[in-house]
């Protein structure tokens, strides 16, 4: 695993946004359809304030939108839909909101049928299909259903790689910024071809899949970084020891993913344990946790997503920031998307470098540098680094 950068200048993106010189550790943690981010310190901050670390964890809350689950009537009885359970879920959200800022206009990635595009966006700000995965220039935008989707070239490249464009880990590796992608051992919640029912596919660190796309990225293989994709147990051990990497993703399996057929309360309890692990560890004082979702969990939202490029944004998803430095009771009205999480990490660790074909050293034909879209907000506005850091709030896994 790459070493942590010691250069305190990484806390500045050249625009004065991080003028307080508080650098953040980026950590993306993926749980089903939502995301949680935690960021931590690299160098001694000014005025005795510890620097924040960043963790992103996707967690699905569509049950809050439609507790009756009418679209899945055959499995409703196995889901958490009773009034008592629903109240408990709301209490869970309120408790986590104690240290939180709420994001009102956070948009997911546009998808047509399943969850692969959002997970590709979460690591690269793009979803594409490559005629030759060893040639980034052959990739073109693709948000399609599985038979024609980004991974549909697997029959021609059964041993991969599949995704030839540039992802965030390439920039992190170039700058010697540590990262990890933590994956649950178990089975994937989505069917490979979009069916409602199918033979379960394994979810493991070395197995490319919908929720674990990095093993199929050309950059990860060429950079020799496949070992950074690890089992979830390593995340919990690293949180306890205070050895979390600078940037990481944490992905659950089916049991904790809150998908149809799995219990929502089980997924929420898993997320709570993940947050508690960070709060109990030595890194809490320098942490920022971003909690969001990889889809909206339903079929309707009255707000039309902004049209920022040919691919656009998906429907809105919930978002929370949990941190000792998060603005208490603050509602963020900025327009945000998954791109904002990568922008946050790039500003903190890469001096504002972007996944930009003109500057990143691996030109690909992505239509837009999404982190630079004028409409996109900046997550730094969710923090107040001059406030006294709040202590941990350890919650019961099942309130």
RAURBEL-V531379 format. One record per helix or strand. SS is the DSSP state (@ for helix, = for strand). FROM is the first residue (numbers start at 1). TO is the last residue. If there is no record, write none. Layout:
{{SS	FROM	TO} {SS	FROM	TO}}
This chain:
{{@	8	11} {=	25	25} {=	28	31} {=	34	40} {@	46	48} {=	52	59} {@	62	65} {@	70	78} {@	83	99} {=	100	107} {@	116	124} {=	128	130} {@	136	138} {=	139	141} {@	146	148} {@	152	155} {=	163	163} {@	168	174} {=	179	183} {=	186	187} {=	202	203} {=	209	209} {=	212	212} {@	214	216} {=	217	217} {@	218	222} {@	226	228} {=	229	231} {@	232	241} {=	247	251} {@	264	280} {@	284	286} {=	287	293} {=	316	316} {=	319	323} {=	326	326} {=	330	337} {@	338	349} {@	370	372} {=	376	376} {@	379	382} {=	383	383}}
